């Protein structure tokens, strides 16, 4: 899913986490959406690298105004769940990101049309563009509901 971010300096569309290709500013962009997709399995990081990357990016996304994150961590090709997925689940369950994440839902819990999915869509309508593709849930992703930036300064 394409992310929509605007440069605060020149107003042009740009990537979320890179410098503006138009004016070169590294100032964080303004998001025009409240839900973003974040893939932490890209580049085959170790579990600890992926979790550290997640912590950094959650902070940045929250500063830009994101309220929900579709976290892509993969499921693992063995059919038993990947290491990054297990690491993310353990980190969330042990409150590693509690200062930034108010709530989370593992992909298996949010099959489109399920009661959990319907509740999420009422809270964050921007999730519909993502969740409608998961008729049976998606074990390779997790939905993060971010807290307010002010409470976690």
VMD Tcl script that builds the backbone (N, CA, C; Angstrom):
set m [mol new atoms 459]
animate dup $m
set s [atomselect $m all]
$s set {name element resname resid chain x y z} {
  {N N UNK 1 A 0.854 -1.160 0.000}
  {CA C UNK 1 A 0.000 0.000 0.000}
  {C C UNK 1 A 0.906 1.231 0.000}
  {N N UNK 2 A 0.611 2.186 -0.829}
  {CA C UNK 2 A 1.415 3.402 -0.894}
  {C C UNK 2 A 1.137 4.298 0.308}
  {N N UNK 3 A 2.210 4.864 0.830}
  {CA C UNK 3 A 2.083 5.793 1.940}
  {C C UNK 3 A 2.046 7.200 1.356}
  {N N UNK 4 A 1.293 8.050 1.962}
  {CA C UNK 4 A 1.199 9.421 1.504}
  {C C UNK 4 A 1.843 10.313 2.565}
  {N N UNK 5 A 2.965 10.924 2.187}
  {CA C UNK 5 A 3.661 11.847 3.072}
  {C C UNK 5 A 4.026 13.085 2.266}
  {N N UNK 6 A 3.883 14.234 2.896}
  {CA C UNK 6 A 4.191 15.497 2.229}
  {C C UNK 6 A 5.349 16.178 2.938}
  {N N UNK 7 A 6.251 16.743 2.153}
  {CA C UNK 7 A 7.393 17.461 2.698}
  {C C UNK 7 A 6.902 18.742 3.365}
  {N N UNK 8 A 7.326 18.995 4.618}
  {CA C UNK 8 A 6.888 20.220 5.290}
  {C C UNK 8 A 7.552 21.474 4.730}
  {N N UNK 9 A 8.632 21.311 3.981}
  {CA C UNK 9 A 9.353 22.455 3.417}
  {C C UNK 9 A 8.807 22.864 2.051}
  {N N UNK 10 A 8.729 21.888 1.117}
  {CA C UNK 10 A 8.333 22.240 -0.253}
  {C C UNK 10 A 6.917 21.786 -0.612}
  {N N UNK 11 A 6.307 20.922 0.223}
  {CA C UNK 11 A 4.938 20.490 -0.019}
  {C C UNK 11 A 4.775 19.349 -0.999}
  {N N UNK 12 A 5.868 18.839 -1.548}
  {CA C UNK 12 A 5.791 17.738 -2.507}
  {C C UNK 12 A 5.639 16.397 -1.795}
  {N N UNK 13 A 5.063 15.422 -2.514}
  {CA C UNK 13 A 4.967 14.058 -1.995}
  {C C UNK 13 A 6.369 13.489 -1.880}
  {N N UNK 14 A 6.583 12.687 -0.832}
  {CA C UNK 14 A 7.900 12.098 -0.615}
  {C C UNK 14 A 7.774 10.827 0.207}
  {N N UNK 15 A 8.881 10.125 0.338}
  {CA C UNK 15 A 8.913 8.943 1.185}
  {C C UNK 15 A 8.789 9.328 2.647}
  {N N UNK 16 A 8.373 8.378 3.454}
  {CA C UNK 16 A 8.151 8.687 4.864}
  {C C UNK 16 A 9.436 8.836 5.662}
  {N N UNK 17 A 10.422 8.012 5.386}
  {CA C UNK 17 A 11.590 7.982 6.252}
  {C C UNK 17 A 12.876 8.428 5.573}
  {N N UNK 18 A 12.796 8.922 4.363}
  {CA C UNK 18 A 13.966 9.400 3.634}
  {C C UNK 18 A 13.915 10.912 3.493}
  {N N UNK 19 A 15.043 11.497 3.123}
  {CA C UNK 19 A 15.075 12.934 2.832}
  {C C UNK 19 A 14.209 13.208 1.604}
  {N N UNK 20 A 13.698 14.416 1.513}
  {CA C UNK 20 A 12.865 14.809 0.377}
  {C C UNK 20 A 13.701 14.823 -0.892}
  {N N UNK 21 A 13.283 14.134 -1.944}
  {CA C UNK 21 A 14.043 14.134 -3.190}
  {C C UNK 21 A 13.931 15.453 -3.956}
  {N N UNK 22 A 12.975 16.303 -3.560}
  {CA C UNK 22 A 12.751 17.558 -4.257}
  {C C UNK 22 A 13.585 18.700 -3.688}
  {N N UNK 23 A 13.603 18.803 -2.347}
  {CA C UNK 23 A 14.335 19.927 -1.744}
  {C C UNK 23 A 15.474 19.481 -0.835}
  {N N UNK 24 A 15.541 18.171 -0.550}
  {CA C UNK 24 A 16.651 17.640 0.236}
  {C C UNK 24 A 16.495 17.713 1.742}
  {N N UNK 25 A 15.401 18.273 2.243}
  {CA C UNK 25 A 15.248 18.384 3.691}
  {C C UNK 25 A 15.081 17.002 4.331}
  {N N UNK 26 A 15.629 16.859 5.521}
  {CA C UNK 26 A 15.490 15.617 6.279}
  {C C UNK 26 A 14.428 15.749 7.364}
  {N N UNK 27 A 13.757 16.900 7.416}
  {CA C UNK 27 A 12.686 17.125 8.384}
  {C C UNK 27 A 11.597 16.087 8.156}
  {N N UNK 28 A 11.038 15.559 9.253}
  {CA C UNK 28 A 9.986 14.553 9.122}
  {C C UNK 28 A 8.822 15.105 8.313}
  {N N UNK 29 A 8.270 14.284 7.424}
  {CA C UNK 29 A 7.135 14.737 6.612}
  {C C UNK 29 A 5.840 14.712 7.403}
  {N N UNK 30 A 4.807 15.268 6.819}
  {CA C UNK 30 A 3.456 15.223 7.364}
  {C C UNK 30 A 2.731 14.077 6.664}
  {N N UNK 31 A 2.108 13.207 7.438}
  {CA C UNK 31 A 1.320 12.128 6.852}
  {C C UNK 31 A -0.064 12.636 6.493}
  {N N UNK 32 A -0.596 12.124 5.406}
  {CA C UNK 32 A -1.963 12.465 5.017}
  {C C UNK 32 A -2.903 11.298 5.310}
  {N N UNK 33 A -2.396 10.274 5.970}
  {CA C UNK 33 A -3.178 9.109 6.383}
  {C C UNK 33 A -2.859 8.834 7.850}
  {N N UNK 34 A -3.726 8.098 8.533}
  {CA C UNK 34 A -3.425 7.786 9.930}
  {C C UNK 34 A -2.952 6.352 10.125}
  {N N UNK 35 A -2.960 5.568 9.059}
  {CA C UNK 35 A -2.525 4.176 9.122}
  {C C UNK 35 A -1.415 3.963 8.117}
  {N N UNK 36 A -0.331 3.342 8.574}
  {CA C UNK 36 A 0.799 3.087 7.692}
  {C C UNK 36 A 1.203 1.624 7.780}
  {N N UNK 37 A 1.862 1.166 6.745}
  {CA C UNK 37 A 2.378 -0.191 6.676}
  {C C UNK 37 A 3.878 -0.148 6.909}
  {N N UNK 38 A 4.380 -1.046 7.742}
  {CA C UNK 38 A 5.796 -1.107 8.062}
  {C C UNK 38 A 6.270 -2.544 7.935}
  {N N UNK 39 A 7.239 -2.772 7.062}
  {CA C UNK 39 A 7.778 -4.114 6.827}
  {C C UNK 39 A 9.131 -4.224 7.527}
  {N N UNK 40 A 9.183 -4.972 8.630}
  {CA C UNK 40 A 10.452 -5.107 9.354}
  {C C UNK 40 A 11.206 -6.382 8.993}
  {N N UNK 41 A 10.663 -7.190 8.081}
  {CA C UNK 41 A 11.384 -8.388 7.666}
  {C C UNK 41 A 12.237 -8.144 6.424}
  {N N UNK 42 A 12.040 -7.008 5.766}
  {CA C UNK 42 A 12.804 -6.693 4.547}
  {C C UNK 42 A 14.290 -6.625 4.868}
  {N N UNK 43 A 15.098 -7.228 4.033}
  {CA C UNK 43 A 16.543 -7.226 4.222}
  {C C UNK 43 A 17.035 -8.347 5.127}
  {N N UNK 44 A 16.130 -9.228 5.562}
  {CA C UNK 44 A 16.478 -10.373 6.404}
  {C C UNK 44 A 17.268 -10.008 7.659}
  {N N UNK 45 A 16.751 -9.095 8.476}
  {CA C UNK 45 A 17.468 -8.733 9.701}
  {C C UNK 45 A 17.387 -9.855 10.731}
  {N N UNK 46 A 18.257 -9.802 11.727}
  {CA C UNK 46 A 18.124 -10.703 12.866}
  {C C UNK 46 A 16.902 -10.253 13.662}
  {N N UNK 47 A 16.483 -11.071 14.591}
  {CA C UNK 47 A 15.331 -10.706 15.411}
  {C C UNK 47 A 15.606 -9.422 16.171}
  {N N UNK 48 A 16.774 -9.321 16.801}
  {CA C UNK 48 A 17.085 -8.127 17.593}
  {C C UNK 48 A 17.177 -6.884 16.702}
  {N N UNK 49 A 17.754 -7.008 15.503}
  {CA C UNK 49 A 17.803 -5.874 14.571}
  {C C UNK 49 A 16.390 -5.438 14.189}
  {N N UNK 50 A 15.515 -6.409 13.931}
  {CA C UNK 50 A 14.135 -6.096 13.552}
  {C C UNK 50 A 13.403 -5.402 14.693}
  {N N UNK 51 A 13.611 -5.866 15.922}
  {CA C UNK 51 A 12.942 -5.252 17.072}
  {C C UNK 51 A 13.472 -3.852 17.344}
  {N N UNK 52 A 14.774 -3.653 17.177}
  {CA C UNK 52 A 15.345 -2.309 17.336}
  {C C UNK 52 A 14.823 -1.365 16.256}
  {N N UNK 53 A 14.760 -1.874 15.022}
  {CA C UNK 53 A 14.226 -1.083 13.905}
  {C C UNK 53 A 12.770 -0.710 14.187}
  {N N UNK 54 A 12.019 -1.654 14.717}
  {CA C UNK 54 A 10.615 -1.398 15.039}
  {C C UNK 54 A 10.500 -0.277 16.068}
  {N N UNK 55 A 11.320 -0.311 17.104}
  {CA C UNK 55 A 11.268 0.733 18.137}
  {C C UNK 55 A 11.551 2.106 17.540}
  {N N UNK 56 A 12.575 2.207 16.702}
  {CA C UNK 56 A 12.921 3.491 16.069}
  {C C UNK 56 A 11.798 3.981 15.163}
  {N N UNK 57 A 11.272 3.085 14.359}
  {CA C UNK 57 A 10.264 3.491 13.375}
  {C C UNK 57 A 8.917 3.801 14.024}
  {N N UNK 58 A 8.572 3.101 15.088}
  {CA C UNK 58 A 7.331 3.439 15.798}
  {C C UNK 58 A 7.422 4.869 16.311}
  {N N UNK 59 A 8.556 5.223 16.883}
  {CA C UNK 59 A 8.735 6.578 17.417}
  {C C UNK 59 A 8.593 7.614 16.293}
  {N N UNK 60 A 9.251 7.378 15.160}
  {CA C UNK 60 A 9.169 8.312 14.033}
  {C C UNK 60 A 7.749 8.410 13.484}
  {N N UNK 61 A 7.109 7.266 13.288}
  {CA C UNK 61 A 5.756 7.265 12.741}
  {C C UNK 61 A 4.791 7.983 13.676}
  {N N UNK 62 A 4.967 7.780 14.955}
  {CA C UNK 62 A 4.117 8.458 15.919}
  {C C UNK 62 A 4.337 9.973 15.865}
  {N N UNK 63 A 5.593 10.391 15.744}
  {CA C UNK 63 A 5.899 11.822 15.628}
  {C C UNK 63 A 5.283 12.426 14.372}
  {N N UNK 64 A 5.129 11.614 13.324}
  {CA C UNK 64 A 4.535 12.093 12.082}
  {C C UNK 64 A 3.013 12.081 12.115}
  {N N UNK 65 A 2.434 11.490 13.153}
  {CA C UNK 65 A 0.979 11.495 13.278}
  {C C UNK 65 A 0.293 10.179 12.991}
  {N N UNK 66 A 1.032 9.112 12.782}
  {CA C UNK 66 A 0.407 7.807 12.548}
  {C C UNK 66 A -0.309 7.358 13.814}
  {N N UNK 67 A -1.463 6.755 13.644}
  {CA C UNK 67 A -2.243 6.256 14.784}
  {C C UNK 67 A -2.329 4.733 14.782}
  {N N UNK 68 A -2.087 4.126 13.615}
  {CA C UNK 68 A -2.124 2.667 13.507}
  {C C UNK 68 A -1.047 2.222 12.531}
  {N N UNK 69 A -0.491 1.041 12.804}
  {CA C UNK 69 A 0.559 0.483 11.954}
  {C C UNK 69 A 0.189 -0.950 11.600}
  {N N UNK 70 A 0.254 -1.262 10.317}
  {CA C UNK 70 A 0.166 -2.646 9.872}
  {C C UNK 70 A 1.610 -3.127 9.815}
  {N N UNK 71 A 1.984 -3.934 10.779}
  {CA C UNK 71 A 3.357 -4.400 10.908}
  {C C UNK 71 A 3.516 -5.721 10.174}
  {N N UNK 72 A 4.373 -5.721 9.162}
  {CA C UNK 72 A 4.647 -6.936 8.400}
  {C C UNK 72 A 5.917 -7.559 8.979}
  {N N UNK 73 A 5.761 -8.717 9.596}
  {CA C UNK 73 A 6.910 -9.408 10.183}
  {C C UNK 73 A 7.134 -10.766 9.558}
  {N N UNK 74 A 6.223 -11.194 8.714}
  {CA C UNK 74 A 6.349 -12.498 8.073}
  {C C UNK 74 A 5.880 -13.607 8.994}
  {N N UNK 75 A 5.686 -14.748 8.385}
  {CA C UNK 75 A 5.217 -15.914 9.121}
  {C C UNK 75 A 6.283 -16.988 9.193}
  {N N UNK 76 A 7.225 -16.951 8.291}
  {CA C UNK 76 A 8.253 -17.985 8.259}
  {C C UNK 76 A 7.902 -19.041 7.236}
  {N N UNK 77 A 8.883 -19.489 6.514}
  {CA C UNK 77 A 8.646 -20.455 5.437}
  {C C UNK 77 A 8.512 -21.881 5.950}
  {N N UNK 78 A 8.832 -22.130 7.216}
  {CA C UNK 78 A 8.747 -23.486 7.752}
  {C C UNK 78 A 7.309 -23.900 8.043}
  {N N UNK 79 A 6.389 -22.946 8.065}
  {CA C UNK 79 A 5.005 -23.241 8.393}
  {C C UNK 79 A 4.743 -23.219 9.888}
  {N N UNK 80 A 5.758 -22.995 10.696}
  {CA C UNK 80 A 5.604 -22.962 12.151}
  {C C UNK 80 A 5.746 -21.555 12.715}
  {N N UNK 81 A 5.894 -20.589 11.888}
  {CA C UNK 81 A 6.065 -19.218 12.358}
  {C C UNK 81 A 7.524 -18.839 12.366}
  {N N UNK 82 A 7.826 -17.653 11.906}
  {CA C UNK 82 A 9.201 -17.202 11.808}
  {C C UNK 82 A 9.734 -16.644 13.108}
  {N N UNK 83 A 11.048 -16.482 13.160}
  {CA C UNK 83 A 11.704 -15.965 14.352}
  {C C UNK 83 A 11.315 -14.516 14.631}
  {N N UNK 84 A 11.228 -13.704 13.573}
  {CA C UNK 84 A 10.856 -12.297 13.777}
  {C C UNK 84 A 9.433 -12.213 14.306}
  {N N UNK 85 A 8.539 -13.020 13.755}
  {CA C UNK 85 A 7.156 -13.029 14.251}
  {C C UNK 85 A 7.131 -13.371 15.740}
  {N N UNK 86 A 7.819 -14.420 16.120}
  {CA C UNK 86 A 7.830 -14.809 17.534}
  {C C UNK 86 A 8.459 -13.719 18.397}
  {N N UNK 87 A 9.525 -13.096 17.891}
  {CA C UNK 87 A 10.163 -12.014 18.632}
  {C C UNK 87 A 9.237 -10.836 18.834}
  {N N UNK 88 A 8.494 -10.462 17.796}
  {CA C UNK 88 A 7.537 -9.360 17.887}
  {C C UNK 88 A 6.442 -9.708 18.893}
  {N N UNK 89 A 5.898 -10.907 18.790}
  {CA C UNK 89 A 4.836 -11.315 19.713}
  {C C UNK 89 A 5.331 -11.276 21.159}
  {N N UNK 90 A 6.515 -11.811 21.404}
  {CA C UNK 90 A 7.065 -11.811 22.763}
  {C C UNK 90 A 7.317 -10.388 23.255}
  {N N UNK 91 A 7.851 -9.530 22.386}
  {CA C UNK 91 A 8.123 -8.146 22.772}
  {C C UNK 91 A 6.833 -7.415 23.126}
  {N N UNK 92 A 5.780 -7.611 22.346}
  {CA C UNK 92 A 4.506 -6.961 22.626}
  {C C UNK 92 A 3.880 -7.510 23.913}
  {N N UNK 93 A 3.922 -8.812 24.081}
  {CA C UNK 93 A 3.327 -9.425 25.266}
  {C C UNK 93 A 4.086 -9.071 26.546}
  {N N UNK 94 A 5.383 -8.752 26.427}
  {CA C UNK 94 A 6.160 -8.364 27.608}
  {C C UNK 94 A 6.239 -6.836 27.753}
  {N N UNK 95 A 5.414 -6.131 26.994}
  {CA C UNK 95 A 5.282 -4.669 27.085}
  {C C UNK 95 A 6.538 -3.899 26.691}
  {N N UNK 96 A 7.343 -4.434 25.796}
  {CA C UNK 96 A 8.555 -3.743 25.356}
  {C C UNK 96 A 8.249 -2.382 24.737}
  {N N UNK 97 A 7.110 -2.269 24.070}
  {CA C UNK 97 A 6.742 -1.022 23.390}
  {C C UNK 97 A 5.553 -0.342 24.067}
  {N N UNK 98 A 5.309 -0.635 25.327}
  {CA C UNK 98 A 4.131 -0.117 26.032}
  {C C UNK 98 A 4.104 1.403 26.097}
  {N N UNK 99 A 5.273 2.048 26.008}
  {CA C UNK 99 A 5.285 3.510 26.038}
  {C C UNK 99 A 4.789 4.115 24.733}
  {N N UNK 100 A 4.659 3.319 23.692}
  {CA C UNK 100 A 4.231 3.809 22.376}
  {C C UNK 100 A 2.990 3.117 21.831}
  {N N UNK 101 A 2.805 1.854 22.177}
  {CA C UNK 101 A 1.722 1.053 21.600}
  {C C UNK 101 A 0.638 0.852 22.655}
  {N N UNK 102 A -0.565 1.366 22.367}
  {CA C UNK 102 A -1.685 1.203 23.291}
  {C C UNK 102 A -2.307 -0.180 23.198}
  {N N UNK 103 A -2.369 -0.731 22.001}
  {CA C UNK 103 A -3.002 -2.025 21.814}
  {C C UNK 103 A -2.414 -2.686 20.576}
  {N N UNK 104 A -2.568 -3.994 20.491}
  {CA C UNK 104 A -2.071 -4.734 19.337}
  {C C UNK 104 A -2.964 -5.940 19.097}
  {N N UNK 105 A -3.016 -6.350 17.839}
  {CA C UNK 105 A -3.823 -7.491 17.429}
  {C C UNK 105 A -2.996 -8.313 16.454}
  {N N UNK 106 A -2.764 -9.559 16.784}
  {CA C UNK 106 A -2.047 -10.436 15.879}
  {C C UNK 106 A -2.928 -10.720 14.676}
  {N N UNK 107 A -2.311 -10.876 13.521}
  {CA C UNK 107 A -3.047 -11.040 12.280}
  {C C UNK 107 A -4.080 -12.141 12.301}
  {N N UNK 108 A -3.801 -13.198 13.039}
  {CA C UNK 108 A -4.741 -14.315 13.136}
  {C C UNK 108 A -6.046 -13.891 13.797}
  {N N UNK 109 A -6.024 -12.811 14.576}
  {CA C UNK 109 A -7.197 -12.345 15.319}
  {C C UNK 109 A -8.098 -11.426 14.501}
  {N N UNK 110 A -7.623 -10.935 13.360}
  {CA C UNK 110 A -8.371 -9.890 12.663}
  {C C UNK 110 A -8.864 -10.316 11.281}
  {N N UNK 111 A -9.386 -11.526 11.192}
  {CA C UNK 111 A -9.984 -11.950 9.926}
  {C C UNK 111 A -11.088 -10.962 9.569}
  {N N UNK 112 A -11.151 -10.573 8.304}
  {CA C UNK 112 A -12.121 -9.570 7.874}
  {C C UNK 112 A -13.532 -10.049 8.177}
  {N N UNK 113 A -14.306 -9.194 8.832}
  {CA C UNK 113 A -15.679 -9.528 9.199}
  {C C UNK 113 A -15.808 -10.107 10.595}
  {N N UNK 114 A -14.683 -10.435 11.231}
  {CA C UNK 114 A -14.734 -10.979 12.591}
  {C C UNK 114 A -15.109 -9.863 13.570}
  {N N UNK 115 A -15.588 -10.217 14.757}
  {CA C UNK 115 A -15.920 -9.181 15.753}
  {C C UNK 115 A -14.716 -8.284 16.073}
  {N N UNK 116 A -13.527 -8.867 16.187}
  {CA C UNK 116 A -12.333 -8.068 16.477}
  {C C UNK 116 A -12.061 -7.092 15.345}
  {N N UNK 117 A -12.163 -7.565 14.120}
  {CA C UNK 117 A -11.942 -6.702 12.953}
  {C C UNK 117 A -12.960 -5.571 12.934}
  {N N UNK 118 A -14.215 -5.883 13.175}
  {CA C UNK 118 A -15.259 -4.848 13.156}
  {C C UNK 118 A -15.018 -3.789 14.226}
  {N N UNK 119 A -14.572 -4.213 15.412}
  {CA C UNK 119 A -14.256 -3.273 16.478}
  {C C UNK 119 A -13.098 -2.368 16.067}
  {N N UNK 120 A -12.073 -2.962 15.493}
  {CA C UNK 120 A -10.920 -2.182 15.027}
  {C C UNK 120 A -11.319 -1.161 13.972}
  {N N UNK 121 A -12.163 -1.578 13.040}
  {CA C UNK 121 A -12.580 -0.674 11.964}
  {C C UNK 121 A -13.404 0.497 12.488}
  {N N UNK 122 A -14.141 0.284 13.564}
  {CA C UNK 122 A -14.887 1.393 14.175}
  {C C UNK 122 A -13.923 2.392 14.809}
  {N N UNK 123 A -12.847 1.876 15.426}
  {CA C UNK 123 A -11.855 2.739 16.063}
  {C C UNK 123 A -10.976 3.444 15.039}
  {N N UNK 124 A -10.543 2.724 14.028}
  {CA C UNK 124 A -9.589 3.215 13.038}
  {C C UNK 124 A -10.060 2.822 11.634}
  {N N UNK 125 A -10.948 3.609 11.031}
  {CA C UNK 125 A -11.466 3.291 9.690}
  {C C UNK 125 A -10.370 3.149 8.636}
  {N N UNK 126 A -9.214 3.793 8.839}
  {CA C UNK 126 A -8.120 3.686 7.880}
  {C C UNK 126 A -7.578 2.271 7.734}
  {N N UNK 127 A -7.889 1.398 8.680}
  {CA C UNK 127 A -7.424 0.013 8.607}
  {C C UNK 127 A -8.161 -0.797 7.540}
  {N N UNK 128 A -9.330 -0.328 7.114}
  {CA C UNK 128 A -10.144 -1.098 6.166}
  {C C UNK 128 A -9.378 -1.423 4.887}
  {N N UNK 129 A -8.605 -0.476 4.396}
  {CA C UNK 129 A -7.856 -0.696 3.152}
  {C C UNK 129 A -6.886 -1.863 3.286}
  {N N UNK 130 A -6.457 -2.157 4.498}
  {CA C UNK 130 A -5.513 -3.244 4.733}
  {C C UNK 130 A -6.223 -4.540 5.105}
  {N N UNK 131 A -7.155 -4.469 6.040}
  {CA C UNK 131 A -7.764 -5.669 6.595}
  {C C UNK 131 A -8.742 -6.348 5.646}
  {N N UNK 132 A -9.300 -5.637 4.702}
  {CA C UNK 132 A -10.276 -6.258 3.804}
  {C C UNK 132 A -9.663 -7.382 2.966}
  {N N UNK 133 A -8.340 -7.426 2.879}
  {CA C UNK 133 A -7.662 -8.463 2.114}
  {C C UNK 133 A -7.457 -9.753 2.913}
  {N N UNK 134 A -7.800 -9.744 4.196}
  {CA C UNK 134 A -7.503 -10.881 5.063}
  {C C UNK 134 A -8.775 -11.579 5.511}
  {N N UNK 135 A -9.347 -12.351 4.605}
  {CA C UNK 135 A -10.596 -13.033 4.898}
  {C C UNK 135 A -10.436 -14.070 6.016}
  {N N UNK 136 A -9.255 -14.645 6.147}
  {CA C UNK 136 A -9.020 -15.640 7.201}
  {C C UNK 136 A -7.951 -15.182 8.174}
  {N N UNK 137 A -7.639 -13.898 8.192}
  {CA C UNK 137 A -6.560 -13.397 9.036}
  {C C UNK 137 A -5.236 -13.536 8.297}
  {N N UNK 138 A -4.192 -13.006 8.857}
  {CA C UNK 138 A -2.874 -13.076 8.228}
  {C C UNK 138 A -1.836 -13.206 9.336}
  {N N UNK 139 A -1.280 -14.383 9.465}
  {CA C UNK 139 A -0.322 -14.663 10.531}
  {C C UNK 139 A 0.999 -13.936 10.337}
  {N N UNK 140 A 1.218 -13.323 9.193}
  {CA C UNK 140 A 2.471 -12.629 8.915}
  {C C UNK 140 A 2.448 -11.148 9.248}
  {N N UNK 141 A 1.377 -10.697 9.900}
  {CA C UNK 141 A 1.292 -9.279 10.245}
  {C C UNK 141 A 0.637 -9.101 11.605}
  {N N UNK 142 A 0.840 -7.912 12.159}
  {CA C UNK 142 A 0.244 -7.523 13.430}
  {C C UNK 142 A -0.228 -6.079 13.299}
  {N N UNK 143 A -1.376 -5.776 13.866}
  {CA C UNK 143 A -1.904 -4.411 13.871}
  {C C UNK 143 A -1.508 -3.754 15.196}
  {N N UNK 144 A -0.844 -2.610 15.097}
  {CA C UNK 144 A -0.459 -1.845 16.278}
  {C C UNK 144 A -1.305 -0.580 16.336}
  {N N UNK 145 A -1.889 -0.312 17.482}
  {CA C UNK 145 A -2.606 0.933 17.712}
  {C C UNK 145 A -1.697 1.787 18.567}
  {N N UNK 146 A -1.232 2.894 17.997}
  {CA C UNK 146 A -0.272 3.742 18.695}
  {C C UNK 146 A -0.966 4.665 19.688}
  {N N UNK 147 A -0.262 4.952 20.771}
  {CA C UNK 147 A -0.781 5.862 21.781}
  {C C UNK 147 A -0.473 7.295 21.394}
  {N N UNK 148 A -0.901 8.210 22.223}
  {CA C UNK 148 A -0.632 9.611 21.945}
  {C C UNK 148 A 0.835 9.906 22.258}
  {N N UNK 149 A 1.450 10.700 21.432}
  {CA C UNK 149 A 2.862 11.032 21.585}
  {C C UNK 149 A 3.125 11.754 22.893}
  {N N UNK 150 A 2.193 12.552 23.339}
  {CA C UNK 150 A 2.404 13.379 24.522}
  {C C UNK 150 A 2.561 12.560 25.800}
  {N N UNK 151 A 1.944 11.395 25.875}
  {CA C UNK 151 A 2.027 10.610 27.099}
  {C C UNK 151 A 3.342 9.878 27.234}
  {N N UNK 152 A 4.118 9.808 26.147}
  {CA C UNK 152 A 5.326 8.994 26.161}
  {C C UNK 152 A 6.588 9.807 25.877}
  {N N UNK 153 A 6.599 11.044 26.241}
  {CA C UNK 153 A 7.715 11.911 25.926}
  {C C UNK 153 A 9.000 11.495 26.542}
}
mol reanalyze $m
mol bondsrecalc $m
mol representation Tube
mol addrep $m
